[in-house]
């Protein structure tokens, strides 16, 4: 429908008088970041945005100056004070153990909801999907983006996938509240819970539980692979999509590109205490300094920010001027198409065109109308839950060893005492003992599962004793995972083939 009221990312702050500037923290970023941030701020200020930017330094130069986080303590102080962050793309240096600053900021400030609208602007921006109008709501704090990785053996590296019940509840409830606030008709959940039955299974389970409270909204679940195929082929079948972190990151870029261009896509990162607004694209260092970058993603993120801080009239003016510019065929080279576009312009000339159209509205694309009375909803918080009855029933011991699995099993059996048994050995998740298949390829990394016998008990003192015996036997154990039941339900997965 090309009405990007859905760019709004509640909760909004109290409306402020036009003459009272709202402090915001601004980072100009790396690569094309400084160009598109200066351009975007110029447009916002020309429209009358009442903002008081506080500039901070983050990103590549801060990393290279010796701060491995990419952000200084002074920058954190500004963010905590203003609670609004307008951020250009930054570069994370390759190598050296640097962590993504984007992830650090989102997690450190509790920005659990990432809202990424993906809308087509046909016929003015080329797309195969002229009716596309969807919003991807991505969980922003956990999943594989916890970034907890280890090398465990010569052959094997691991990355821990962390999914929490509070995280699932907050993001799924946010998706339904968002759909309700903006008149969206359907929420679709994407997971891979046919394989990751505990982690993605929890996300799906909470989606179903929360969804029962929103009877007026249609609900559906898709396995991520076929869901992604459907999204790429028929995006008009979707409305609001909610998914774990990694899937949301990947598919929001796919959705933005098939809508017309990743360069047009903004995002909001919303938490209980702070909000961050940014383009979804990266810093594109090879294009820096050429006055060719499209500032639209960051500018539209600024529109989202204006609505958030209580200036919907200014947001509406900027957004409609931008739509009019697109409709008039004034395009940067990433979306320029001969016969559709009228004029190819650079970054600064595009901003000039938007400024010249402030106060105008598009004629074919639908003008936006931001609701000054607000469509805000409270940022969801996780509900209190009674702790489950947790009982320890065994342990997985991960071992670094080369050689036949039968030799490993014979050695491990020597450590067994009394109330538990060696029940299974897996390699890369596949059961290889007992009764494994000779065709299964094995590395030097083995999961050795010890389970309590029926009627017996298992405790941490027994774990210490088991590991002491394994050490005496020369077993190179590298990691352990305790096995629990919760209210009688296993809190661990079976081995593949078990």
N, C-alpha and C positions, 0 to 999 in steps of 0.2 A: 504493500500500500504506500510505500515511500514516505510514510509519516513516522519520522524517527522520534516521536515522543518516547519510544521505547529506549532511547539513549539515556533517559533519566535513570539514575541509580540511587534510589532512596537508601538511607534516610536523608532528608534534606535538613540543613540547619535553618534556624529561624530566619525569616526574611529580614533583610536589613535595608535601611534607607540608602538611596542611590549615592548619596554624598558621603557615606561612611565606608571607607575602604576596608575590605576583609583581608587580613593577613593570609598569605599563602606562601608556601615554600616552593621555590622553583629551582630545578636543576637543568642546566643547558646541555648536559650529556656529552657524548663523543660522536665522531664521524659527522653525519649530517645533523646531529642533534642541535648544535648551536644555531645553525641556519633556520631550521624549522621552528625552534622555540622562539627566536627573535621575531620571526614572521608571525607566528600564532599570537604572541603577546601584542604585537602591533595591531592585529585585527581586533582582538578583544578590547583593547584600550580605545581604538577608534570607534567602537560600538558603544562605548560608555561603561565598560565593565568597571565596577568599583572594587579594585583589588590592590593590595599592597604587597608586591612580591618581595620575599626575602631569598636571596640567591645563595645556594650552597654548592660546594664542589664535591662531586662524586665521580666514580668511574675510573677510567683507565689511568689518568695521571695520579689519582690518589693511590691506586694499586701500586703503580710503579714507584711511588715515593716511599713505599715500604709498609703501607697499611693494607694487609691482606684482605680486609673486609671491604675495601673500596669506599668507605665512608668514615668520616671523622666523628669524634664525640660531639663537636659543635654542631654538626649537621643533624645528629639525632635530637639535640636540644631544640633546634628550630622546628623539626617535624612534630615533636611532642607539644610544642607551644601552639603552632598554627593548626595542627590536625588536618591540614589539606596539603597535598603534595602534587604538584604539576611537574611531571618528569619527562624529559626528552630521552631518547634511546641512549644506552651506554654500552661500552665495549668491555667485556671481560677478557683480560689477556689470556692467551693460550699457554698452557703449561704452568708450572710453578705452584700448583695446588690452590689457585685462586677459586673462590666460590662465587656463584652468580649473585650479584648485588640485588637484582630484581627479586630473586627468591628470598634473600636475606631480609629485605625491607618488608615484603609481604608477610613473612612469618613473624618477624620481630614485632611488627605493629598489629598483628592479629587481623590482617586483611584477608579474611577467609573466602570471600566471594568475589570472583572475577567475572564481570559482565561484559560480553563481547557481542554487540549487535552486528549482524551481517545482512545487508540490504542491497538489492540491486537498484540501479538508476537507469534502467532501460527507457528509451532507446539511446540515451546520451552517453552511457558507459557500456561498452561491449560486454555482453554476457549471454550465455546459453540459457539462463534461468531468469527471465524478466519479472517473474512474480515472486521472487525469493524475498522473504522477510522473516528472519528468525533471530533468536537470541540464544547464544550459548552461555550457560552459567556454569563456570568451572570451579571446582573446589581448589583452593589456592595454597593450602598449607602443608598437606601431607602426601600420601602415596609415595612413589619412588622419588619425588622431589624432596623428601627428607634428606637425600644426599648422603645417606650412611652407607659407605662402601668399604670393602676390605679385600685385599688379596690374601687368600688363605693357603694356597699351595702353589707349586710351580705352574699348574694348569688352570686353576680355578679362581675367579674373582666373583664377588657377590655384591648386590645392591639390595638393601632391605626395603620392602614395600610396607609402609605403615599406614593402616586405615583405622580410624578410631570411631567409636559410636558417637561421641559428641560432634566430631567433624562431619560425619555423615548426616546427623540430624540437622545441624545448622545449615548446611548447604542445600539439602533437599527442602527444608522449610523455606529457605530464602527463595528457591525456584518457584514454589507454589504461591508464596506471598507476592512475588514479582508478577506472576501470571495474573493473579487476582487483581492487583493494583492497576494493571495496564490492559485489562480486558482481553488477555490472551486465553485461548480456548483449550490448549493442550500442553502437557508437560511430558517429555520423552526422556527416559533414563537410559544411558548407555553404560554397560559393564561387560566384563568377561567372566561372569560368575559360573559358567559351565566348566572353567578350568580353575580359576582362583576362587574356590568355593567359600573360603572363610573371609578373605579381604573384600573382594568385589561382591561376594555373597552378602556381606554385611551392608554394603552400600545399597544393593538392590532391596534387601529386607527393610531397611529404614525408609527407602523411597516408598515402598508399599504401605508401611505403617503410617507415615506422615500423610500420604496421599488420601487416606481414608477421611481426613478432616476437611477435604476440599471436594465435596461431592459434585460441585458444578463444573469442575475442570476434568477434561478427559486425561487419562493416564495410560502410558504404554512403556514397555521395556524392550530394548533391543540389545542383542549381543553385539559387541562393538564392531566386529568385522563386517557383518551384514548391514548393521546400522550405518557404518561409514560408507559402504557402497550405496545404500539408499540415499544418504545425504548428498553424495556427489552426483547422483543421477537424478534425484527428484527432491531437491531441497524444499520445494513448496509444500511438501507433505509434513513439514515440521514447523513448530511454533516456538516453544521454549524447550531447550535441551539442557539437561543437568548430567554431569559426569565427573568422575575423579580427575585428578590434576593432569596427569600425562595425556589421557585421551582428550581432555578439553583443550590442552595446549595445541596438540597436533590438529584436531578437527576444526578448531576456530580459525586457524590459518588456511586450511583447505576451504572452509566455508567462505571466508573473506575473499579468497582468490577467485572462486567460481562465481561470486557475486559481482566481481568486476576487477578488484585489485586489493591486495593486502594493504597497499598504501592509503586506502580510504578508511581503514577500520580503526575505530577508537576502542578504548576499554576503560572500565572503572574497576578499582579494587576497593571493596567496602569491608569495613570492620566495625566493631562496636565503638572504637575510640578515634578512628582516623580513616581517611580515604585518600586514594592515590589515583591519578588520571594520567593516561599515557596512550600513545599509539601502540598497536600490537607488533609493528615491525621492528627490525633491529637498526643498528647504527649505520649500516651501509658505508663503511669508511672509504671505499673506492669512489663513491659519488660525492664525497665531502668537498666543499669549496668550489663546486661547478655550477651553483645556482640552478640545479635541475631537479632537486628532490621535491616530491609532492608533500606539502605540509598538512594535507587534509586529515590524516589520522589523528595527529596531535591537535589540530584545530578543533575537530569534533570532540575530542576528549576534553578540550577546554569548554566546549558547550555543555558537556555533561557536568563539568565542575561548576559552571555558573548556576545551573539548576540546583546543584547540591548546596551551594552557599546562599541560596535564596534570591537569585537574580534571574528568574525565568524570562522576563521581558527582554533582557539583553541577550540571553541564550537564544531566544526565538529570532531576534533580529539578525544575529550572526548566522544562525543555521539557515534561515531563509535566503540570506544573501549568498551563502555558499551554494545552496541548491540552484539559485538563479544563475550563478556563475557556471556551474556544471551544465545547466540547461542551455545556456548561451554558447556552449561549445568552447569555452576558454579552459584548456586542459594542459596539464603537464605531460611530459613525454611518455610516462608510464601508462596513461589511459588514452593517449591521442590515437585516433583512428581516422585515416583519410576518408572523407565523405560524410563523416559524422561530426567530428570536431571541426571547429572553425579556425582556431588559432592555437598554436603550441607556444606555451609560455614557460618561463622559469619560475623558481620559487618566489622571488620578490614580485614579479609581475602578476603571478596568480593572487598573491595577497592584495596587491593594488586593485585587481579586478573585484575581489570580494568587498573591499572597502568601498569601492565606487558604487556597489549595489546595496549597501546598507540602507534599510528602509524599503527595499523592493522585495517582491515575492515571486516564486516561480509560477509559471502558467500551466505547464503540463504536469510536472511533478507536483505532488500534493504539498502545500505549505504546511509547516509544522505549527502546532499550537501547544505551548506549554501551559499547564494548569497552574495558575498562580496560587490557587488555594491548596495545591499540593496533593500528590498521590502517595505521600510518604507512608511507610510502615516501619514498625520497630525492627531493629536488627535482631534476628533470632538468636537466642542463647540456648544452650543444651539444657534439657530437663534433668532434674535430680533423679537418680536411680538407686534402688536398694542393691547393695553389692551381692553378687551371686555367691553361692557356696562353692568355694574353690578347693579341689582335692588333687594333690599330686599323685600321679599314677605311673610315672616313669621319666625317662630322659633320653634325648637324642644326643649322642656323642659323635661329633664330626672328626674324622681321622684323615691324616695325610699319609698315604702309603701306596707304594707300587707293589705289584704282584697279584697272585690269584686271590679272589674273594674267599675261597674256601680256607686258605691259610689264615686270612684275617679273622674269619669267623672262629676257627679253632683257637686262635690266640685270645680273642675276646671272651670266649666261653670260660677260660681259666679265671676270669675276674668275677664271674657270677657267684653270688652267695645268697642262699636261702630263699628270699621272698620275691625275687624277680628273675626274669630270663632275658636272654638276647632273642628278640622276636623277629628282627628284620634288618637287612643291610640294603641300602639303595645307593645308586650312583647317578648323579644328576636327576634325582627324583624317582628313578626307575628301580623297582625291586630286583635285586640281583642275587639275593640269598634270603631264605632257602629257595631252591627250585627256580633259579634264574635261567634265562635263555642264553646260550653261547653266542648268539648273534649281537647281543647288546654291547655297544661300545662303552668302555669305561675309562674314566680319567683317574687321577691320583687322589680323588676327594670322595670320601665315603660317609654316608649317614648311618650310624649304627644305633638302632632303637632297642632300649631296654624297657620292658613293661613289667609292672607288678603282677604277681600271680593272683588269681581270683581269691578273694577273701583276705588277702594280706594287705599290708600297708607299705607305703614308700615315703621317705622323707629326705631332707637335705643332708642329714648326717650320713645317710646311705650313699648319696651322691659323692660326698667327700671321700668316703671309703672306696667307692668304685673307681674314682679318678686316681686315688693313691695306688690301687692295684694295677690299673692300666699303665701308670707311670713306671711301676716296678717291672712290668712286662715289656717295657720299651715301646709302648704304643704312643705315636705322636698325635695326641688329640689336640685340636686347634680351636674348638668351639663346642659349647653345649647349649641345648635348649630344653628347659624343663617342660614336661608334658602334664597338663592339667585337664580335669573336667570342671565344668561350671554348671552347677545345679544338675549334675549327672551327665551333661552333654560334653562330648570330647571337644577340647579346644585345640586340636591338631588334626592335620590331614593324613589320609592314608598315603602310602607309596603308590606310584603308578604301577599297575599290574598286581597290586596286593588284593 
